[in-house]
Amino acid sequence: MDFEWIGDPISVNEAARQLTSKTRTFYKTCKYLGTEYNIGDHVLIANSEADDPESFRHCYVASLVYMYEMKSNKKDPFRAQVQWYSRVEQLSKNLRKDGVHPPLDDAWELVHEGQRYKGDVSIETIFDKCSVLICEENEVPRGVGKQKKLCTFFCRFALGPKNSRDLVSVKESLTKQLADMTAKTLVDSFSAINQSDKEPTTPRRISTRSRKMSENDNTDSSVHPELINTPRSSTRNRQPSRQLDNGKNESCIPSASINTPRSSRRNRQPLLLVDSEDDESSVHTGPINTPRSSKRIKQPPRCLDETLPSPLKNSTFSISSNKTKELCIVIQRCKVTPNKEISAVELDQASKVKARKKLDLETPVTPTKAVEQKTPKKPKRAGSVTPGSTQKKRLRLTPAISSRSGNLTEPTSPLGEIRRRLHVAAVPQTLPCREDEFDHIYNYVEGKLADGIGGCMYISGVPGTGKTATVSEVIRVLKESQTEGDLPDFKLIEVNGMKLTAPQQIYVQIWNQLTGSKVTADKAAKLLHAKFSTNGPRHRPTVLIVDELDLLWTRQQDVLYNIFEWPNRPKAQLTVLAIANTMDLPERLLMNRVSSRMGLTRLTFQPYKVKQLQTIISSRLENLVYFEPEAVEFIARKVSAASGDARRALDISRRAAELAEKGSHNISSPTKSPSKRGAHPSKSTVTMQHVQAAIEEMFSSPKLLAIQACSLHEQLFLNALVQEFNRTGVEESVFDQVIRQHYTLCDLEGMSRPNVSELLSVCASLCSSRLILSEHGRNDIRQKVRLNIGIDDVSYALKCL
Amino acid sequence: MKEQKILKVENIKLINSVIADLEAICNFEKDYVVIKLHGFFQTDDRIAIQEITRQLFLEEETANRTFGSFSENLNFLLDSLKVADRKTTKSIIFIIDEFDQFCQHKNQTLLYNLFDVCQSAQAPMAVIGLTCRMDAISLFEKRVRSRFSHRQIYLLVKPDFQKYSETFVSLLRLQQSRELKAIYVRSWNKSVEDLAQDPLVQGSLKKVFNLNPKLRLLQNILLVALSRLGESHPFLSSKDIVTAIESQTTDCKTLQLQGLSVLELQLLLCMKYLDKIYFGEPCNYEMAFYEYTKQMKNSSMQKFDRQIAMKAMEHLETLEFIRPVEGISSSKVQKEFVVYHILITSEQLTAAIAKYPNLPTEVKQLADTCL
């Protein structure tokens, strides 16, 4: 083993030490594979999910916060707590899409992740050191890149508070983190919760998050409970006069620092506060900084390294109680700042772009390459062409459609408004009549996410019963509760079987949505296997929605097998929601080994009943009264009797509204519900008549009309076919036999007989509208012909003439 | 944001006139894009998607774009449509001619995706499908049908002979113009109206109308008739119309039969006879030749031997008057014993024999007995 600790174990603080004796020993320095790592160093961590785990393009960057040995963990005793940095291309899409920022596509740019993710990794995954420069927003440092085996990255931004879409300047964010933490305690202590509405959320989020994490974390990363425990124990144990061997203590995790102010709240003794802060001070950094004061919060720290990896690292707290009020004020100001920061970012955009250009010009050493980008609207594509990995320069079109010049006119008439609301595309605020199914899916996914395990659910139902709508609604609510901090962060992947050209393409899609990079199907399958079977250092739970599952069926069923196999792996944390039409798909189509993996969690969407359809339509109409309730009920009854397809119901009602609107324009139909029209001469109402007309228009069979629109000989030919069927009793007849019948009919009618070529063209014309079916015309008079419509239809249509 | 389906006849003309009207209302360049697809040109989804992308991004530099794989293109198109927003982007009008052909494509991927975009709040678009098939909707897969708006317009018109002859006149009528002498135009129009009243012409037109009332056939007939005009023959006569109609509607088999040799005709008569007595069962060369020798026993006509008759038989096969029965591979069977169906009706044979020049009377008598 190429690993050794250097120096004696260090104690972290009073509280941690209690637990430390049992499970873990903290160290300051270690040596692994010949490289010495100190706390605070920036390191490169192998990305086991990437194809080349130790390439500079794919590895993770983090700074060491703790290093410790866990005796209880036999397999992997040497562990580290890290603060992550994100690569630009690892950022989620909506962050990068944000037009506010200048393009962050630099190969050597990092984004500080703030408090979003805390990592607990094995030291063995660390493979090299690197350095990270912290810069101002509009500043791009020189000398980034790989020089003499040392990688230098730079970092300008940090992720904002959880799930906000903004990036904030890294310096300000680090300062704010500090402020937030202090704020919580102060807010608590002064019970000034009603200072502002938004304020309490931020600190609470921290606590809920850490609580969740402590619940989710397994034994090998049970740091958080201890840290959470810390404040209480420290309050209990600590004496104001107690001096710890603070010189050696380290604790750099922000959550650990929560305890500090809280302890101050409990005891409210300045001396203690100083003590606890002394605990946190780290040794190895040179100058001990000035006490954190309000002044410090206002100004972003000048020295970049000081603020990293954690805002508390190098600072010594000495906040006396008489300063607390002042601090509180400052914090209030900090609360307001995020907006300002955003605008600042907006303003700085131009200057940053300039700076970037400058960078390109000035530092030819850096391998930065401006990616071909036509509009800033296309971040995904731009991100996928990473300068490091692929050298091919390929012009890509923006996936966008040119914009229209004129503005759309909003519907003015009430019926126009009705039509807009009834369009299937209009997104309703609520999904009525699917509450039970919603709860079912929501509870299932939420449970899986909260427990950190995987599972899969099969959702079936005929088309138009709201399967996809319900699932996307569930996801929307889940995302909301995730924003509120009740749920761990998860990654959503949506795949539709219909939107794939081949079942194997699903791997490409999933991998693309996971990482944003494009690989071939085989490669993607391998990578996904690796991803779901190992617990990577930054593994987030994943929710995979597979729509139109039956299209993924292959003869080997390997695609389906894999999709249902992954959730069953212990480390995958993958939840699969599979949607398909048929209820018995697992039994009918799937092999036993696939359906067994699919499990028995099934949910069937019944076709909508009359009442439900009625509710759906009226919920869309809301307060608009231009739709007769009887008409709604009529639609509901018609549709539920046929298919229970909500789309159909909406289509009919929309068409009825259209007809009503048309009718009101030219009042040529005064017969239609004259009473209503008399009541509202200007506004028309959708009545039963309109609905009836719409239904007839949509569902009436055109065959009768089609027969009547045929030419005389075409009709005779159809008649001849009927006669031939009556003669032989066989549906299929040979053409030359039909000719005999046709000639007989002609003689009966006293018409001249058409020749064979003419009759063949008659037959072809009937065949093209599919009133009859015929064999290939190559067979000439020996081709077989049959009616494609009922014999009664033909007789009836011909009788009507 | 709806899809429609228009059936039958002159649908593309109608659509073109609608698009022209639309063009008059709103500025084409600014507000919408028309994308035209044809079921027989875009024979699979890959080509169709490339074509859509090409028409959609015509303004951008497509020259440098290398078309990637099918799935790449599909994803690209779907991304484009997803990015689009109802308020800001141009509307897209898809006109799909012969769209029933798209139903044959694998999984109906393109139709599903187009309808799905229509039904979800993505790019504003309308899909108009044109087909002549009555049962086109039943070709949709279940989930595609659910997404289809079921808006259908049928262009079905009951045939009306009065209108047909009016069309005949209006097609031929000349407009006053500078190049033409007014007096000629007047007399031409007069002659056309007289022609329409001519009972011979009316009878022939009625015949055509009963068979096929479509405008296209009428135009073809008139074109043939008009091409006979010249300086010596400045006005259409009823005879022109009648011969033109005949030229468009004659039976091609009868014409072809008149070019056969006497031996070939005799063989055909024999085969037709066998077909009649065996109730449509196929026959082979040996049977036909035996029948031929039987008939020729007492005849004064020249008798041909086997090889020559065989050659005649092969000739008949290449002209597709007879056709080997499907399912029996002709390579394994000796060619004398390959069984054939005869593809000529007795009416065609009778008509051909009546018109055949210098046919020996014995053959004529034979034909009377055979048919």
Interface residues (C-beta under 8 A of the other chain):
Chain A: K377 R394 L395 R396 L397 T398 P399 A400 I401 S402 S403 R404 S405 G406 N407 L408 H423 V424 A425 A426 V427 V462 P463 G464 M498 K499 L500 T501 A502 Q505 V508 Q509 E548 L551 N581 S643 D645 R647 R648 D651 R655 E697 M698 F699 P702 K703 L705 A706 Q708 A709 C710 S711 L712 H713 V734 D736 I739 M751 S752 R753 P754 N755 V756 S757 E758 S761 V762 S765 S768 S769 R770 L771 N779 D780 I781 R782 N788
Chain B: M1 L7 K8 C26 N27 K30 D31 Y32 V33 D45 R46 T53 L56 F57 E59 E60 E61 T62 N64 R65 T66 F70 S71 L74 N75 F76 L77 L78 D79 S80 L81 K82 V83 A84 R86 K87 T88 T89 K90 S91 I92 N107 T109 Y112 N113 D116 C118 Q119 S120 A121 Q122 A123 C132 R133 M134 D135 K142 R143 R145 S146 R147 S149 H150 R151 Q152 Y154 L156 V157 K158 P159 K207 F209 N210 L211 N212 P213 T249 T250 D251 C252 K253 T254 G280 E320 R323 H341 L343 I344 T345 E347 Q348 A351
